[in-house]
Amino acid sequence: MKYRLFGKTGWRISEIGYGMWGMAGWTGSDDEESFRSLQLAADLGCNFFDTAWGYGAGKSEHLLGELIRANRDKKIYTATKMPPKNFQWPSTREFSLDDCFPPDHIEEYVSKSLKNAGLDSFDLMQFHTWEESWLDDDRGIKKMSDLKSQGLFHAIGISLNRWEPWNGIRAVESGLIDSVQVIYNIFDQNPKDELFPACRKRNVAVIARVPFDEGTLTGTLTKTTTWPEGDWRNTYFVPENLIPSVERADALKPLLPEGMSMPEMALRFILGEPTVTTIIPGMRKPGHVRSNLSASEKGPLPAKLMNELEKHRWNRVPTKWSQ
């Protein structure tokens, strides 16, 4: 496993981290298998685990706490996210700070997350939704700074809405945050335009989420794929999204070098962007952990392949189904 500096914090973070949504919010999850996967990742050098209160109303945070207690000899960096007060994902322009993150709500959910995990502090506390307009009402950031000074967490981050990397640039430039979490993958390359340059300038860490485009970049979905009732993916992969997503993923398959899988190519593409600090694929099975973490030692893709994949950029904007 290779490591990168987490912005101005000075932390050395594994460049393949662990996204913990799937083990609490998707169908087919098994707690015992999830914990085996988490432990295997820690054993293989992964030291950054990203969760949220919203992942199973604290269930995923509880699993992370168990992992910490089982690995007291390892330095594991813990990251979680506070849910918005209105429990609406994603945020929209009309939501105010009071709708989503008034100071008392921030304090309440920092406390709840610590209790869920059974921890005294988190390394990183993130706003699970974000609007740049909230910078104009400094009560939220002031509350976060106060709680940070109390030692309840050690860094402040924001998580950006799908396909809205522009909606975090002011926060980055303000110098008030330590990290930004954004969707970045072969299709979603927009963060390179303005967000990443701002992060480099202000030394803000970048957490790249959704590396497999919710599954299409694994190359396993088809135009008729469905999921069990109640699975979030049924509402995201509506036909107007699933069909073009599969078509675009299929167009990548001829570019695969012999012996390389689609997930490996997707991860190594992201590793080729030096602004990215860590990638957080969801991993619910030990086999996923081994294959995904191995991308780190293999490193970025050859320049020629990187250039070809950059041509597959897909500029999208939020819709009623994109969540």
LUMLUM-736272 format. One record per residue (C-alpha): x, y, z. Coordinates in steps of 0.02 Angstrom, whole numbers, plus 50000, padded with zeros to 5 digits. Each point is the difference from the previous one (the first is absolute). Example, Ala and Ser with C-alpha at 12.3 -4.5 7.8 and 13.67 -1.06 7.14 Angstrom:
<atoms>
+-------+-------+-------+
:  east : north :    up :
+-------+-------+-------+
: 50615 : 49775 : 50390 :
: 50069 : 50172 : 49967 :
+-------+-------+-------+
</atoms>
This chain:
<atoms>
+-------+-------+-------+
:  east : north :    up :
+-------+-------+-------+
: 50000 : 50000 : 50000 :
: 50060 : 50174 : 49957 :
: 49957 : 50155 : 50101 :
: 49966 : 50183 : 49964 :
: 49997 : 50154 : 50111 :
: 49826 : 50051 : 50054 :
: 50014 : 50184 : 49960 :
: 50057 : 50116 : 50138 :
: 49965 : 49873 : 50138 :
: 50164 : 49910 : 49965 :
: 49916 : 49829 : 50016 :
: 50067 : 49861 : 49890 :
: 49845 : 49919 : 49926 :
: 49989 : 49841 : 49896 :
: 49961 : 50049 : 49822 :
: 49866 : 49866 : 49997 :
: 49883 : 50031 : 50146 :
: 49837 : 49916 : 50046 :
: 49824 : 50064 : 49966 :
: 49879 : 49924 : 50124 :
: 49828 : 50044 : 49928 :
: 49969 : 49832 : 49917 :
: 50011 : 49898 : 50159 :
: 49857 : 50097 : 50079 :
: 49896 : 50074 : 49862 :
: 49995 : 49873 : 49859 :
: 49913 : 49832 : 49991 :
: 50104 : 49842 : 50013 :
: 50111 : 50061 : 50141 :
: 50053 : 49879 : 50137 :
: 50075 : 50072 : 50159 :
: 50120 : 49857 : 50030 :
: 50064 : 50005 : 49822 :
: 50009 : 50189 : 50008 :
: 50111 : 49994 : 50154 :
: 50113 : 49869 : 49922 :
: 50020 : 50115 : 49852 :
: 50039 : 50150 : 50111 :
: 50129 : 49902 : 50098 :
: 50082 : 49934 : 49842 :
: 50015 : 50177 : 49933 :
: 50083 : 50057 : 50161 :
: 50119 : 49852 : 49993 :
: 50048 : 50044 : 49821 :
: 50044 : 50179 : 50044 :
: 49838 : 50097 : 49972 :
: 49993 : 50131 : 50136 :
: 49858 : 50117 : 49947 :
: 49819 : 49948 : 50030 :
: 49856 : 50114 : 49950 :
: 49826 : 49980 : 50072 :
: 49849 : 50107 : 50047 :
: 49856 : 50005 : 50121 :
: 49889 : 49983 : 49847 :
: 50070 : 49829 : 49959 :
: 49872 : 49896 : 50092 :
: 49963 : 50133 : 50133 :
: 50166 : 49968 : 50084 :
: 50022 : 49815 : 49958 :
: 50153 : 50030 : 49893 :
: 50076 : 50112 : 50134 :
: 49978 : 49860 : 50125 :
: 50096 : 49881 : 49887 :
: 50141 : 50127 : 49984 :
: 50011 : 50014 : 50189 :
: 50014 : 49812 : 50013 :
: 50143 : 50004 : 49874 :
: 50093 : 50132 : 50100 :
: 49984 : 49900 : 50161 :
: 50061 : 49842 : 49913 :
: 50155 : 50090 : 49932 :
: 50069 : 50103 : 50142 :
: 50176 : 49967 : 49933 :
: 49962 : 50088 : 49834 :
: 49969 : 50182 : 49959 :
: 49834 : 50002 : 49911 :
: 49929 : 50167 : 49943 :
: 49814 : 50016 : 50029 :
: 49884 : 50110 : 49898 :
: 49814 : 50023 : 50016 :
: 49864 : 50121 : 49945 :
: 49859 : 50092 : 50086 :
: 49829 : 49982 : 49917 :
: 49905 : 50159 : 49953 :
: 49860 : 50044 : 50121 :
: 49870 : 49983 : 49862 :
: 50072 : 49830 : 49949 :
: 49996 : 50050 : 49818 :
: 50135 : 49935 : 49882 :
: 50059 : 50088 : 49897 :
: 49986 : 50178 : 50060 :
: 49917 : 50129 : 49887 :
: 50031 : 50186 : 49982 :
: 49850 : 50055 : 50104 :
: 50057 : 49906 : 50158 :
: 50068 : 50115 : 50134 :
: 50124 : 49959 : 50136 :
: 49854 : 49988 : 50122 :
: 49917 : 49873 : 49886 :
: 50153 : 49888 : 50000 :
: 50137 : 50040 : 50125 :
: 49948 : 50119 : 50139 :
: 50127 : 50001 : 50143 :
: 49896 : 49896 : 50121 :
: 49973 : 49866 : 49867 :
: 50187 : 49992 : 49964 :
: 50038 : 49975 : 50183 :
: 49862 : 49870 : 50020 :
: 50060 : 49891 : 49856 :
: 50185 : 50014 : 50040 :
: 49952 : 49930 : 50170 :
: 49890 : 49864 : 49924 :
: 50136 : 49945 : 49879 :
: 50128 : 49987 : 50140 :
: 49877 : 49897 : 50102 :
: 49961 : 49887 : 49851 :
: 50184 : 49964 : 49973 :
: 50045 : 49996 : 50184 :
: 50143 : 50121 : 49968 :
: 50065 : 50154 : 50090 :
: 50035 : 50089 : 49837 :
: 50000 : 49983 : 49811 :
: 50143 : 50055 : 49891 :
: 49887 : 50082 : 49869 :
: 49823 : 50067 : 50020 :
: 49912 : 50047 : 49838 :
: 49841 : 50090 : 49949 :
: 49906 : 49864 : 49904 :
: 49923 : 50131 : 49886 :
: 50065 : 50170 : 49955 :
: 49945 : 50167 : 49928 :
: 50123 : 50141 : 49971 :
: 49870 : 50124 : 50065 :
: 50023 : 49928 : 50175 :
: 50167 : 50089 : 50008 :
: 49902 : 50162 : 50013 :
: 49929 : 49940 : 50166 :
: 50153 : 49963 : 50105 :
: 49908 : 49916 : 50145 :
: 50027 : 49828 : 49924 :
: 50188 : 50014 : 49975 :
: 50019 : 50087 : 50169 :
: 49913 : 49854 : 50085 :
: 50112 : 49876 : 49908 :
: 50155 : 50098 : 50052 :
: 49939 : 49999 : 50181 :
: 49971 : 49813 : 50001 :
: 50167 : 49971 : 49916 :
: 50086 : 50103 : 50135 :
: 49917 : 49886 : 50128 :
: 50088 : 49851 : 49919 :
: 49841 : 49915 : 49938 :
: 50077 : 49992 : 49826 :
: 50162 : 50062 : 49923 :
: 49957 : 50061 : 49825 :
: 49848 : 50072 : 49908 :
: 49939 : 49944 : 49830 :
: 49856 : 50019 : 49878 :
: 49918 : 49873 : 49886 :
: 49938 : 50070 : 49835 :
: 49839 : 49963 : 49908 :
: 50008 : 49885 : 49850 :
: 50062 : 50089 : 49843 :
: 50023 : 50169 : 50088 :
: 50187 : 50020 : 50030 :
: 49980 : 50188 : 49979 :
: 49897 : 50002 : 50161 :
: 50154 : 49981 : 50110 :
: 50126 : 50120 : 49926 :
: 49958 : 50146 : 50117 :
: 50015 : 49885 : 50151 :
: 50170 : 49940 : 49941 :
: 50060 : 50177 : 49967 :
: 49938 : 50059 : 50170 :
: 50135 : 49902 : 50089 :
: 49871 : 49938 : 50126 :
: 49996 : 49818 : 49947 :
: 50129 : 49862 : 49992 :
: 49922 : 49882 : 49872 :
: 49872 : 49987 : 49863 :
: 49914 : 49840 : 49947 :
: 49945 : 49996 : 49818 :
: 49949 : 49877 : 49865 :
: 50148 : 49973 : 49884 :
: 50018 : 49856 : 49876 :
: 50027 : 49964 : 49815 :
: 49831 : 50074 : 49958 :
: 49995 : 50141 : 50128 :
: 50156 : 50102 : 49966 :
: 49925 : 50172 : 50032 :
: 50091 : 50027 : 50167 :
: 50161 : 50021 : 49900 :
: 49938 : 50163 : 49926 :
: 49986 : 50114 : 50152 :
: 49984 : 49901 : 50162 :
: 50166 : 49907 : 49992 :
: 50103 : 50155 : 49961 :
: 49920 : 50087 : 50150 :
: 50041 : 49850 : 50110 :
: 50181 : 50000 : 49944 :
: 50015 : 50186 : 50035 :
: 49926 : 49987 : 50176 :
: 50075 : 49829 : 50041 :
: 49828 : 49923 : 50027 :
: 49989 : 49810 : 49995 :
: 49891 : 49917 : 49869 :
: 49898 : 49843 : 50035 :
: 49943 : 49922 : 49837 :
: 49837 : 49906 : 50019 :
: 49895 : 49895 : 49880 :
: 50153 : 49937 : 49904 :
: 49894 : 49870 : 49910 :
: 49855 : 50117 : 49956 :
: 49885 : 49904 : 50120 :
: 50045 : 49839 : 49911 :
: 50003 : 50036 : 49814 :
: 50190 : 50013 : 49995 :
: 50015 : 49823 : 50067 :
: 49939 : 49945 : 49830 :
: 49874 : 49878 : 50075 :
: 49836 : 50094 : 49976 :
: 49886 : 49972 : 49853 :
: 49855 : 50100 : 49930 :
: 49879 : 49884 : 50091 :
: 50088 : 49991 : 50170 :
: 49884 : 50021 : 50150 :
: 50023 : 49992 : 50188 :
: 49893 : 49936 : 50143 :
: 49853 : 50105 : 50056 :
: 50055 : 50142 : 50113 :
: 50176 : 50010 : 49930 :
: 50052 : 50179 : 49965 :
: 50070 : 49954 : 49830 :
: 49827 : 49965 : 49930 :
: 49956 : 50184 : 50020 :
: 50168 : 50060 : 49931 :
: 50016 : 49884 : 49851 :
: 49838 : 50047 : 49917 :
: 50000 : 49956 : 49813 :
: 50054 : 50176 : 49947 :
: 50157 : 49976 : 50107 :
: 50033 : 49812 : 49992 :
: 49996 : 49982 : 49811 :
: 50123 : 50139 : 49955 :
: 50109 : 49954 : 50150 :
: 50017 : 49820 : 49940 :
: 50030 : 50057 : 49821 :
: 50141 : 50114 : 50055 :
: 50076 : 49866 : 50111 :
: 49994 : 49876 : 49857 :
: 50093 : 50126 : 49891 :
: 50146 : 49991 : 50123 :
: 50021 : 49812 : 49991 :
: 50101 : 49999 : 49837 :
: 50128 : 50111 : 50088 :
: 50033 : 49874 : 50139 :
: 50178 : 49934 : 49996 :
: 50015 : 49812 : 50006 :
: 49984 : 49935 : 50177 :
: 49927 : 50161 : 50071 :
: 49825 : 50011 : 50071 :
: 49882 : 50147 : 49981 :
: 50006 : 50042 : 50187 :
: 50190 : 50001 : 49996 :
: 50001 : 50116 : 49850 :
: 49873 : 50115 : 50085 :
: 50103 : 50013 : 50160 :
: 50167 : 50022 : 49914 :
: 49926 : 50138 : 49891 :
: 49960 : 50097 : 50160 :
: 50172 : 49963 : 50073 :
: 50070 : 50090 : 49849 :
: 49931 : 50164 : 50069 :
: 50125 : 50062 : 50131 :
: 49874 : 50120 : 50078 :
: 49900 : 49852 : 50064 :
: 50054 : 49949 : 50175 :
: 49900 : 49841 : 50017 :
: 49867 : 49900 : 49909 :
: 49859 : 49921 : 50100 :
: 49923 : 49853 : 49905 :
: 49862 : 49905 : 50087 :
: 50058 : 49825 : 50046 :
: 49885 : 49872 : 50081 :
: 50096 : 49841 : 49961 :
: 50182 : 49948 : 50033 :
: 50027 : 49968 : 49815 :
: 49954 : 50180 : 49962 :
: 50123 : 50060 : 50131 :
: 50145 : 49901 : 49930 :
: 49970 : 50052 : 49820 :
: 49967 : 50183 : 50036 :
: 50145 : 50026 : 50119 :
: 50119 : 49918 : 49877 :
: 49972 : 50146 : 49881 :
: 50111 : 50107 : 50113 :
: 50157 : 49896 : 49975 :
: 49968 : 49992 : 49812 :
: 49992 : 50189 : 49991 :
: 49928 : 50118 : 49869 :
: 49961 : 49941 : 49824 :
: 50119 : 50024 : 49853 :
: 49988 : 50176 : 49929 :
: 49929 : 49941 : 49833 :
: 49855 : 49911 : 50085 :
: 49970 : 50148 : 50116 :
: 49985 : 50113 : 49848 :
: 49876 : 49883 : 49918 :
: 49893 : 49988 : 50157 :
: 49996 : 50189 : 50017 :
: 49902 : 50002 : 49837 :
: 49858 : 49907 : 50088 :
: 49958 : 50145 : 50113 :
: 49811 : 50014 : 50022 :
: 49937 : 50170 : 50053 :
: 49840 : 49976 : 50100 :
: 49888 : 50112 : 50104 :
: 49888 : 49952 : 50147 :
: 49826 : 49936 : 49959 :
: 49851 : 49941 : 50102 :
: 50074 : 49823 : 50006 :
: 50184 : 50039 : 50024 :
: 49989 : 50022 : 50191 :
+-------+-------+-------+
</atoms>
